[in-house]
């Protein structure tokens, strides 16, 4: 959660691969989520994964 909050607050979407690693370490094996976070993007505020984790709509 801290990684997702930091990405959102700092608009540091270059950190999405770090979030993917953390989610994978926590047991996430969803290919759509992991490939999106590790993809080239572009990643912007409103990223569905970050928003989902943070409970944003």
mmCIF file as Biopython writes it, N, C-alpha, C and O atoms, coordinates in Angstrom:
data_model
#
loop_
_atom_site.group_PDB
_atom_site.id
_atom_site.type_symbol
_atom_site.label_atom_id
_atom_site.label_alt_id
_atom_site.label_comp_id
_atom_site.label_asym_id
_atom_site.label_entity_id
_atom_site.label_seq_id
_atom_site.pdbx_PDB_ins_code
_atom_site.Cartn_x
_atom_site.Cartn_y
_atom_site.Cartn_z
_atom_site.occupancy
_atom_site.B_iso_or_equiv
_atom_site.auth_seq_id
_atom_site.auth_asym_id
_atom_site.pdbx_PDB_model_num
ATOM 1   N N  . UNK A ? 1  ? 0.828   -1.193  0.000   1.0 0.0 1  A 1 
ATOM 2   C CA . UNK A ? 1  ? 0.000   0.000   0.000   1.0 0.0 1  A 1 
ATOM 3   C C  . UNK A ? 1  ? 0.871   1.253   0.000   1.0 0.0 1  A 1 
ATOM 4   O O  . UNK A ? 1  ? 0.553   2.234   -0.674  1.0 0.0 1  A 1 
ATOM 5   N N  . UNK A ? 2  ? 1.964   1.221   0.754   1.0 0.0 2  A 1 
ATOM 6   C CA . UNK A ? 2  ? 2.838   2.393   0.827   1.0 0.0 2  A 1 
ATOM 7   C C  . UNK A ? 2  ? 3.426   2.716   -0.534  1.0 0.0 2  A 1 
ATOM 8   O O  . UNK A ? 2  ? 3.571   3.887   -0.885  1.0 0.0 2  A 1 
ATOM 9   N N  . UNK A ? 3  ? 3.761   1.703   -1.296  1.0 0.0 3  A 1 
ATOM 10  C CA . UNK A ? 3  ? 4.311   1.939   -2.636  1.0 0.0 3  A 1 
ATOM 11  C C  . UNK A ? 3  ? 3.257   2.581   -3.520  1.0 0.0 3  A 1 
ATOM 12  O O  . UNK A ? 3  ? 3.547   3.546   -4.227  1.0 0.0 3  A 1 
ATOM 13  N N  . UNK A ? 4  ? 2.044   2.062   -3.492  1.0 0.0 4  A 1 
ATOM 14  C CA . UNK A ? 4  ? 0.955   2.620   -4.301  1.0 0.0 4  A 1 
ATOM 15  C C  . UNK A ? 4  ? 0.658   4.057   -3.888  1.0 0.0 4  A 1 
ATOM 16  O O  . UNK A ? 4  ? 0.444   4.918   -4.742  1.0 0.0 4  A 1 
ATOM 17  N N  . UNK A ? 5  ? 0.645   4.318   -2.583  1.0 0.0 5  A 1 
ATOM 18  C CA . UNK A ? 5  ? 0.412   5.693   -2.106  1.0 0.0 5  A 1 
ATOM 19  C C  . UNK A ? 5  ? 1.515   6.633   -2.590  1.0 0.0 5  A 1 
ATOM 20  O O  . UNK A ? 5  ? 1.240   7.755   -3.014  1.0 0.0 5  A 1 
ATOM 21  N N  . UNK A ? 6  ? 2.753   6.174   -2.525  1.0 0.0 6  A 1 
ATOM 22  C CA . UNK A ? 6  ? 3.868   6.996   -2.983  1.0 0.0 6  A 1 
ATOM 23  C C  . UNK A ? 6  ? 3.808   7.276   -4.471  1.0 0.0 6  A 1 
ATOM 24  O O  . UNK A ? 6  ? 4.075   8.395   -4.908  1.0 0.0 6  A 1 
ATOM 25  N N  . UNK A ? 7  ? 3.458   6.267   -5.248  1.0 0.0 7  A 1 
ATOM 26  C CA . UNK A ? 7  ? 3.317   6.453   -6.697  1.0 0.0 7  A 1 
ATOM 27  C C  . UNK A ? 7  ? 2.257   7.503   -6.975  1.0 0.0 7  A 1 
ATOM 28  O O  . UNK A ? 7  ? 2.461   8.404   -7.789  1.0 0.0 7  A 1 
ATOM 29  N N  . UNK A ? 8  ? 1.129   7.385   -6.298  1.0 0.0 8  A 1 
ATOM 30  C CA . UNK A ? 8  ? 0.017   8.308   -6.516  1.0 0.0 8  A 1 
ATOM 31  C C  . UNK A ? 8  ? 0.378   9.723   -6.073  1.0 0.0 8  A 1 
ATOM 32  O O  . UNK A ? 8  ? 0.189   10.682  -6.820  1.0 0.0 8  A 1 
ATOM 33  N N  . UNK A ? 9  ? 0.893   9.845   -4.870  1.0 0.0 9  A 1 
ATOM 34  C CA . UNK A ? 9  ? 1.179   11.171  -4.310  1.0 0.0 9  A 1 
ATOM 35  C C  . UNK A ? 9  ? 2.276   11.901  -5.077  1.0 0.0 9  A 1 
ATOM 36  O O  . UNK A ? 9  ? 2.189   13.106  -5.312  1.0 0.0 9  A 1 
ATOM 37  N N  . UNK A ? 10 ? 3.295   11.164  -5.459  1.0 0.0 10 A 1 
ATOM 38  C CA . UNK A ? 10 ? 4.441   11.785  -6.137  1.0 0.0 10 A 1 
ATOM 39  C C  . UNK A ? 10 ? 4.321   11.755  -7.652  1.0 0.0 10 A 1 
ATOM 40  O O  . UNK A ? 10 ? 5.168   12.292  -8.366  1.0 0.0 10 A 1 
ATOM 41  N N  . UNK A ? 11 ? 3.256   11.119  -8.132  1.0 0.0 11 A 1 
ATOM 42  C CA . UNK A ? 11 ? 3.087   10.906  -9.571  1.0 0.0 11 A 1 
ATOM 43  C C  . UNK A ? 11 ? 4.344   10.266  -10.156 1.0 0.0 11 A 1 
ATOM 44  O O  . UNK A ? 11 ? 4.814   10.628  -11.235 1.0 0.0 11 A 1 
ATOM 45  N N  . UNK A ? 12 ? 4.859   9.318   -9.412  1.0 0.0 12 A 1 
ATOM 46  C CA . UNK A ? 12 ? 6.102   8.642   -9.757  1.0 0.0 12 A 1 
ATOM 47  C C  . UNK A ? 12 ? 5.793   7.296   -10.406 1.0 0.0 12 A 1 
ATOM 48  O O  . UNK A ? 12 ? 6.081   6.240   -9.842  1.0 0.0 12 A 1 
ATOM 49  N N  . UNK A ? 13 ? 5.214   7.350   -11.577 1.0 0.0 13 A 1 
ATOM 50  C CA . UNK A ? 13 ? 4.757   6.145   -12.238 1.0 0.0 13 A 1 
ATOM 51  C C  . UNK A ? 13 ? 5.899   5.318   -12.809 1.0 0.0 13 A 1 
ATOM 52  O O  . UNK A ? 13 ? 5.678   4.234   -13.349 1.0 0.0 13 A 1 
ATOM 53  N N  . UNK A ? 14 ? 7.109   5.824   -12.689 1.0 0.0 14 A 1 
ATOM 54  C CA . UNK A ? 14 ? 8.271   5.016   -13.038 1.0 0.0 14 A 1 
ATOM 55  C C  . UNK A ? 14 ? 8.500   3.922   -11.990 1.0 0.0 14 A 1 
ATOM 56  O O  . UNK A ? 14 ? 9.304   3.014   -12.204 1.0 0.0 14 A 1 
ATOM 57  N N  . UNK A ? 15 ? 7.803   4.009   -10.873 1.0 0.0 15 A 1 
ATOM 58  C CA . UNK A ? 15 ? 7.921   3.014   -9.793  1.0 0.0 15 A 1 
ATOM 59  C C  . UNK A ? 15 ? 6.951   1.847   -9.947  1.0 0.0 15 A 1 
ATOM 60  O O  . UNK A ? 15 ? 6.915   0.967   -9.086  1.0 0.0 15 A 1 
ATOM 61  N N  . UNK A ? 16 ? 6.175   1.817   -11.006 1.0 0.0 16 A 1 
ATOM 62  C CA . UNK A ? 16 ? 5.188   0.739   -11.135 1.0 0.0 16 A 1 
ATOM 63  C C  . UNK A ? 16 ? 5.824   -0.648  -11.182 1.0 0.0 16 A 1 
ATOM 64  O O  . UNK A ? 16 ? 5.212   -1.591  -10.681 1.0 0.0 16 A 1 
ATOM 65  N N  . UNK A ? 17 ? 7.018   -0.831  -11.753 1.0 0.0 17 A 1 
ATOM 66  C CA . UNK A ? 17 ? 7.626   -2.175  -11.671 1.0 0.0 17 A 1 
ATOM 67  C C  . UNK A ? 17 ? 7.937   -2.600  -10.231 1.0 0.0 17 A 1 
ATOM 68  O O  . UNK A ? 17 ? 7.879   -3.787  -9.910  1.0 0.0 17 A 1 
ATOM 69  N N  . UNK A ? 18 ? 8.263   -1.645  -9.374  1.0 0.0 18 A 1 
ATOM 70  C CA . UNK A ? 18 ? 8.504   -1.951  -7.957  1.0 0.0 18 A 1 
ATOM 71  C C  . UNK A ? 18 ? 7.205   -2.433  -7.317  1.0 0.0 18 A 1 
ATOM 72  O O  . UNK A ? 18 ? 7.206   -3.369  -6.517  1.0 0.0 18 A 1 
ATOM 73  N N  . UNK A ? 19 ? 6.107   -1.789  -7.674  1.0 0.0 19 A 1 
ATOM 74  C CA . UNK A ? 19 ? 4.804   -2.211  -7.175  1.0 0.0 19 A 1 
ATOM 75  C C  . UNK A ? 19 ? 4.481   -3.620  -7.667  1.0 0.0 19 A 1 
ATOM 76  O O  . UNK A ? 19 ? 3.946   -4.434  -6.915  1.0 0.0 19 A 1 
ATOM 77  N N  . UNK A ? 20 ? 4.804   -3.907  -8.919  1.0 0.0 20 A 1 
ATOM 78  C CA . UNK A ? 20 ? 4.582   -5.254  -9.458  1.0 0.0 20 A 1 
ATOM 79  C C  . UNK A ? 20 ? 5.361   -6.285  -8.656  1.0 0.0 20 A 1 
ATOM 80  O O  . UNK A ? 20 ? 4.825   -7.340  -8.316  1.0 0.0 20 A 1 
ATOM 81  N N  . UNK A ? 21 ? 6.613   -5.993  -8.353  1.0 0.0 21 A 1 
ATOM 82  C CA . UNK A ? 21 ? 7.428   -6.912  -7.556  1.0 0.0 21 A 1 
ATOM 83  C C  . UNK A ? 21 ? 6.812   -7.139  -6.172  1.0 0.0 21 A 1 
ATOM 84  O O  . UNK A ? 21 ? 6.755   -8.270  -5.691  1.0 0.0 21 A 1 
ATOM 85  N N  . UNK A ? 22 ? 6.353   -6.061  -5.540  1.0 0.0 22 A 1 
ATOM 86  C CA . UNK A ? 22 ? 5.754   -6.167  -4.212  1.0 0.0 22 A 1 
ATOM 87  C C  . UNK A ? 22 ? 4.477   -6.998  -4.258  1.0 0.0 22 A 1 
ATOM 88  O O  . UNK A ? 22 ? 4.238   -7.830  -3.382  1.0 0.0 22 A 1 
ATOM 89  N N  . UNK A ? 23 ? 3.663   -6.771  -5.278  1.0 0.0 23 A 1 
ATOM 90  C CA . UNK A ? 23 ? 2.427   -7.544  -5.400  1.0 0.0 23 A 1 
ATOM 91  C C  . UNK A ? 23 ? 2.728   -9.014  -5.647  1.0 0.0 23 A 1 
ATOM 92  O O  . UNK A ? 23 ? 2.066   -9.894  -5.097  1.0 0.0 23 A 1 
ATOM 93  N N  . UNK A ? 24 ? 3.724   -9.272  -6.471  1.0 0.0 24 A 1 
ATOM 94  C CA . UNK A ? 24 ? 4.105   -10.652 -6.743  1.0 0.0 24 A 1 
ATOM 95  C C  . UNK A ? 24 ? 4.624   -11.324 -5.470  1.0 0.0 24 A 1 
ATOM 96  O O  . UNK A ? 24 ? 4.296   -12.478 -5.196  1.0 0.0 24 A 1 
ATOM 97  N N  . UNK A ? 25 ? 5.430   -10.603 -4.697  1.0 0.0 25 A 1 
ATOM 98  C CA . UNK A ? 25 ? 5.928   -11.142 -3.430  1.0 0.0 25 A 1 
ATOM 99  C C  . UNK A ? 25 ? 4.789   -11.439 -2.456  1.0 0.0 25 A 1 
ATOM 100 O O  . UNK A ? 25 ? 4.891   -12.339 -1.622  1.0 0.0 25 A 1 
ATOM 101 N N  . UNK A ? 26 ? 3.696   -10.666 -2.572  1.0 0.0 26 A 1 
ATOM 102 C CA . UNK A ? 26 ? 2.536   -10.850 -1.697  1.0 0.0 26 A 1 
ATOM 103 C C  . UNK A ? 26 ? 1.593   -11.938 -2.205  1.0 0.0 26 A 1 
ATOM 104 O O  . UNK A ? 26 ? 0.573   -12.225 -1.577  1.0 0.0 26 A 1 
ATOM 105 N N  . UNK A ? 27 ? 1.936   -12.547 -3.348  1.0 0.0 27 A 1 
ATOM 106 C CA . UNK A ? 27 ? 1.140   -13.654 -3.849  1.0 0.0 27 A 1 
ATOM 107 C C  . UNK A ? 27 ? 0.301   -13.362 -5.077  1.0 0.0 27 A 1 
ATOM 108 O O  . UNK A ? 27 ? -0.421  -14.241 -5.549  1.0 0.0 27 A 1 
ATOM 109 N N  . UNK A ? 28 ? 0.376   -12.152 -5.605  1.0 0.0 28 A 1 
ATOM 110 C CA . UNK A ? 28 ? -0.392  -11.829 -6.811  1.0 0.0 28 A 1 
ATOM 111 C C  . UNK A ? 28 ? 0.220   -12.562 -8.002  1.0 0.0 28 A 1 
ATOM 112 O O  . UNK A ? 28 ? 1.427   -12.495 -8.237  1.0 0.0 28 A 1 
ATOM 113 N N  . UNK A ? 29 ? -0.633  -13.260 -8.749  1.0 0.0 29 A 1 
ATOM 114 C CA . UNK A ? 29 ? -0.157  -13.939 -9.951  1.0 0.0 29 A 1 
ATOM 115 C C  . UNK A ? 29 ? -1.025  -13.582 -11.167 1.0 0.0 29 A 1 
ATOM 116 O O  . UNK A ? 29 ? -1.068  -14.317 -12.153 1.0 0.0 29 A 1 
ATOM 117 N N  . UNK A ? 30 ? -1.702  -12.454 -11.072 1.0 0.0 30 A 1 
ATOM 118 C CA . UNK A ? 30 ? -2.566  -11.989 -12.158 1.0 0.0 30 A 1 
ATOM 119 C C  . UNK A ? 30 ? -1.705  -11.384 -13.263 1.0 0.0 30 A 1 
ATOM 120 O O  . UNK A ? 30 ? -1.105  -10.324 -13.084 1.0 0.0 30 A 1 
ATOM 121 N N  . UNK A ? 31 ? -1.650  -12.063 -14.402 1.0 0.0 31 A 1 
ATOM 122 C CA . UNK A ? 31 ? -0.801  -11.609 -15.503 1.0 0.0 31 A 1 
ATOM 123 C C  . UNK A ? 31 ? -1.180  -10.231 -16.024 1.0 0.0 31 A 1 
ATOM 124 O O  . UNK A ? 31 ? -0.306  -9.458  -16.414 1.0 0.0 31 A 1 
ATOM 125 N N  . UNK A ? 32 ? -2.477  -9.912  -16.038 1.0 0.0 32 A 1 
ATOM 126 C CA . UNK A ? 32 ? -2.906  -8.595  -16.525 1.0 0.0 32 A 1 
ATOM 127 C C  . UNK A ? 32 ? -2.342  -7.485  -15.645 1.0 0.0 32 A 1 
ATOM 128 O O  . UNK A ? 32 ? -1.849  -6.477  -16.152 1.0 0.0 32 A 1 
ATOM 129 N N  . UNK A ? 33 ? -2.413  -7.666  -14.343 1.0 0.0 33 A 1 
ATOM 130 C CA . UNK A ? 33 ? -1.921  -6.658  -13.408 1.0 0.0 33 A 1 
ATOM 131 C C  . UNK A ? 33 ? -0.406  -6.528  -13.504 1.0 0.0 33 A 1 
ATOM 132 O O  . UNK A ? 33 ? 0.125   -5.427  -13.650 1.0 0.0 33 A 1 
ATOM 133 N N  . UNK A ? 34 ? 0.276   -7.653  -13.420 1.0 0.0 34 A 1 
ATOM 134 C CA . UNK A ? 34 ? 1.739   -7.624  -13.409 1.0 0.0 34 A 1 
ATOM 135 C C  . UNK A ? 34 ? 2.314   -7.119  -14.724 1.0 0.0 34 A 1 
ATOM 136 O O  . UNK A ? 34 ? 3.270   -6.345  -14.719 1.0 0.0 34 A 1 
ATOM 137 N N  . UNK A ? 35 ? 1.751   -7.541  -15.845 1.0 0.0 35 A 1 
ATOM 138 C CA . UNK A ? 35 ? 2.278   -7.080  -17.137 1.0 0.0 35 A 1 
ATOM 139 C C  . UNK A ? 35 ? 1.977   -5.606  -17.354 1.0 0.0 35 A 1 
ATOM 140 O O  . UNK A ? 35 ? 2.780   -4.894  -17.957 1.0 0.0 35 A 1 
ATOM 141 N N  . UNK A ? 36 ? 0.830   -5.138  -16.869 1.0 0.0 36 A 1 
ATOM 142 C CA . UNK A ? 36 ? 0.517   -3.715  -16.995 1.0 0.0 36 A 1 
ATOM 143 C C  . UNK A ? 36 ? 1.521   -2.878  -16.204 1.0 0.0 36 A 1 
ATOM 144 O O  . UNK A ? 36 ? 2.047   -1.887  -16.711 1.0 0.0 36 A 1 
ATOM 145 N N  . UNK A ? 37 ? 1.782   -3.277  -14.972 1.0 0.0 37 A 1 
ATOM 146 C CA . UNK A ? 37 ? 2.694   -2.509  -14.131 1.0 0.0 37 A 1 
ATOM 147 C C  . UNK A ? 37 ? 4.129   -2.544  -14.651 1.0 0.0 37 A 1 
ATOM 148 O O  . UNK A ? 37 ? 4.888   -1.597  -14.444 1.0 0.0 37 A 1 
ATOM 149 N N  . UNK A ? 38 ? 4.499   -3.617  -15.318 1.0 0.0 38 A 1 
ATOM 150 C CA . UNK A ? 38 ? 5.865   -3.732  -15.849 1.0 0.0 38 A 1 
ATOM 151 C C  . UNK A ? 38 ? 5.975   -3.224  -17.279 1.0 0.0 38 A 1 
ATOM 152 O O  . UNK A ? 38 ? 7.074   -3.142  -17.827 1.0 0.0 38 A 1 
ATOM 153 N N  . UNK A ? 39 ? 4.841   -2.882  -17.885 1.0 0.0 39 A 1 
ATOM 154 C CA . UNK A ? 39 ? 4.839   -2.412  -19.259 1.0 0.0 39 A 1 
ATOM 155 C C  . UNK A ? 39 ? 5.381   -0.998  -19.380 1.0 0.0 39 A 1 
ATOM 156 O O  . UNK A ? 39 ? 5.626   -0.318  -18.383 1.0 0.0 39 A 1 
ATOM 157 N N  . UNK A ? 40 ? 5.560   -0.578  -20.607 1.0 0.0 40 A 1 
ATOM 158 C CA . UNK A ? 40 ? 6.143   0.734   -20.886 1.0 0.0 40 A 1 
ATOM 159 C C  . UNK A ? 40 ? 5.169   1.875   -20.678 1.0 0.0 40 A 1 
ATOM 160 O O  . UNK A ? 40 ? 5.570   3.039   -20.675 1.0 0.0 40 A 1 
ATOM 161 N N  . UNK A ? 41 ? 3.913   1.565   -20.506 1.0 0.0 41 A 1 
ATOM 162 C CA . UNK A ? 41 ? 2.935   2.616   -20.217 1.0 0.0 41 A 1 
ATOM 163 C C  . UNK A ? 41 ? 2.381   3.237   -21.478 1.0 0.0 41 A 1 
ATOM 164 O O  . UNK A ? 41 ? 2.263   2.564   -22.502 1.0 0.0 41 A 1 
ATOM 165 N N  . UNK A ? 42 ? 2.049   4.473   -21.421 1.0 0.0 42 A 1 
ATOM 166 C CA . UNK A ? 42 ? 2.387   5.416   -20.357 1.0 0.0 42 A 1 
ATOM 167 C C  . UNK A ? 42 ? 1.517   5.195   -19.122 1.0 0.0 42 A 1 
ATOM 168 O O  . UNK A ? 42 ? 0.341   4.844   -19.225 1.0 0.0 42 A 1 
ATOM 169 N N  . UNK A ? 43 ? 2.106   5.403   -17.982 1.0 0.0 43 A 1 
ATOM 170 C CA . UNK A ? 43 ? 1.399   5.304   -16.717 1.0 0.0 43 A 1 
ATOM 171 C C  . UNK A ? 43 ? 1.131   6.721   -16.224 1.0 0.0 43 A 1 
ATOM 172 O O  . UNK A ? 43 ? 2.028   7.564   -16.189 1.0 0.0 43 A 1 
ATOM 173 N N  . UNK A ? 44 ? -0.114  6.962   -15.848 1.0 0.0 44 A 1 
ATOM 174 C CA . UNK A ? 44 ? -0.525  8.304   -15.437 1.0 0.0 44 A 1 
ATOM 175 C C  . UNK A ? 44 ? -1.426  8.210   -14.218 1.0 0.0 44 A 1 
ATOM 176 O O  . UNK A ? 44 ? -1.906  7.132   -13.870 1.0 0.0 44 A 1 
ATOM 177 N N  . UNK A ? 45 ? -1.652  9.344   -13.575 1.0 0.0 45 A 1 
ATOM 178 C CA . UNK A ? 45 ? -2.604  9.391   -12.474 1.0 0.0 45 A 1 
ATOM 179 C C  . UNK A ? 45 ? -3.938  8.886   -13.002 1.0 0.0 45 A 1 
ATOM 180 O O  . UNK A ? 45 ? -4.415  9.321   -14.050 1.0 0.0 45 A 1 
ATOM 181 N N  . UNK A ? 46 ? -4.520  7.977   -12.268 1.0 0.0 46 A 1 
ATOM 182 C CA . UNK A ? 46 ? -5.738  7.329   -12.734 1.0 0.0 46 A 1 
ATOM 183 C C  . UNK A ? 46 ? -5.472  5.910   -13.202 1.0 0.0 46 A 1 
ATOM 184 O O  . UNK A ? 46 ? -6.373  5.243   -13.710 1.0 0.0 46 A 1 
ATOM 185 N N  . UNK A ? 47 ? -4.236  5.441   -13.033 1.0 0.0 47 A 1 
ATOM 186 C CA . UNK A ? 47 ? -3.903  4.053   -13.367 1.0 0.0 47 A 1 
ATOM 187 C C  . UNK A ? 47 ? -4.861  3.141   -12.605 1.0 0.0 47 A 1 
ATOM 188 O O  . UNK A ? 47 ? -4.987  3.250   -11.385 1.0 0.0 47 A 1 
ATOM 189 N N  . UNK A ? 48 ? -5.529  2.251   -13.314 1.0 0.0 48 A 1 
ATOM 190 C CA . UNK A ? 48 ? -6.584  1.455   -12.695 1.0 0.0 48 A 1 
ATOM 191 C C  . UNK A ? 48 ? -6.068  0.592   -11.559 1.0 0.0 48 A 1 
ATOM 192 O O  . UNK A ? 48 ? -6.806  0.326   -10.610 1.0 0.0 48 A 1 
ATOM 193 N N  . UNK A ? 49 ? -4.830  0.150   -11.626 1.0 0.0 49 A 1 
ATOM 194 C CA . UNK A ? 49 ? -4.309  -0.712  -10.567 1.0 0.0 49 A 1 
ATOM 195 C C  . UNK A ? 49 ? -4.018  0.097   -9.306  1.0 0.0 49 A 1 
ATOM 196 O O  . UNK A ? 49 ? -4.395  -0.304  -8.205  1.0 0.0 49 A 1 
ATOM 197 N N  . UNK A ? 50 ? -3.349  1.231   -9.471  1.0 0.0 50 A 1 
ATOM 198 C CA . UNK A ? 50 ? -3.061  2.089   -8.322  1.0 0.0 50 A 1 
ATOM 199 C C  . UNK A ? 50 ? -4.359  2.550   -7.689  1.0 0.0 50 A 1 
ATOM 200 O O  . UNK A ? 50 ? -4.503  2.526   -6.466  1.0 0.0 50 A 1 
ATOM 201 N N  . UNK A ? 51 ? -5.309  2.972   -8.520  1.0 0.0 51 A 1 
ATOM 202 C CA . UNK A ? 51 ? -6.608  3.414   -8.001  1.0 0.0 51 A 1 
ATOM 203 C C  . UNK A ? 51 ? -7.331  2.278   -7.268  1.0 0.0 51 A 1 
ATOM 204 O O  . UNK A ? 51 ? -7.938  2.500   -6.220  1.0 0.0 51 A 1 
ATOM 205 N N  . UNK A ? 52 ? -7.265  1.076   -7.816  1.0 0.0 52 A 1 
ATOM 206 C CA . UNK A ? 52 ? -7.914  -0.077  -7.179  1.0 0.0 52 A 1 
ATOM 207 C C  . UNK A ? 52 ? -7.299  -0.328  -5.799  1.0 0.0 52 A 1 
ATOM 208 O O  . UNK A ? 52 ? -8.021  -0.529  -4.822  1.0 0.0 52 A 1 
ATOM 209 N N  . UNK A ? 53 ? -5.994  -0.316  -5.723  1.0 0.0 53 A 1 
ATOM 210 C CA . UNK A ? 53 ? -5.323  -0.558  -4.450  1.0 0.0 53 A 1 
ATOM 211 C C  . UNK A ? 53 ? -5.644  0.518   -3.415  1.0 0.0 53 A 1 
ATOM 212 O O  . UNK A ? 53 ? -5.754  0.234   -2.222  1.0 0.0 53 A 1 
ATOM 213 N N  . UNK A ? 54 ? -5.792  1.748   -3.884  1.0 0.0 54 A 1 
ATOM 214 C CA . UNK A ? 54 ? -6.043  2.861   -2.969  1.0 0.0 54 A 1 
ATOM 215 C C  . UNK A ? 54 ? -7.521  3.117   -2.716  1.0 0.0 54 A 1 
ATOM 216 O O  . UNK A ? 54 ? -7.875  4.014   -1.951  1.0 0.0 54 A 1 
ATOM 217 N N  . UNK A ? 55 ? -8.385  2.333   -3.353  1.0 0.0 55 A 1 
ATOM 218 C CA . UNK A ? 55 ? -9.816  2.484   -3.139  1.0 0.0 55 A 1 
ATOM 219 C C  . UNK A ? 55 ? -10.405 3.711   -3.802  1.0 0.0 55 A 1 
ATOM 220 O O  . UNK A ? 55 ? -11.439 4.222   -3.372  1.0 0.0 55 A 1 
ATOM 221 N N  . UNK A ? 56 ? -9.743  4.185   -4.855  1.0 0.0 56 A 1 
ATOM 222 C CA . UNK A ? 56 ? -10.248 5.360   -5.576  1.0 0.0 56 A 1 
ATOM 223 C C  . UNK A ? 56 ? -11.197 4.882   -6.664  1.0 0.0 56 A 1 
ATOM 224 O O  . UNK A ? 56 ? -11.143 3.732   -7.099  1.0 0.0 56 A 1 
ATOM 225 N N  . UNK A ? 57 ? -12.071 5.794   -7.095  1.0 0.0 57 A 1 
ATOM 226 C CA . UNK A ? 57 ? -13.054 5.409   -8.118  1.0 0.0 57 A 1 
ATOM 227 C C  . UNK A ? 57 ? -12.783 6.061   -9.419  1.0 0.0 57 A 1 
ATOM 228 O O  . UNK A ? 57 ? -13.516 5.843   -10.384 1.0 0.0 57 A 1 
#
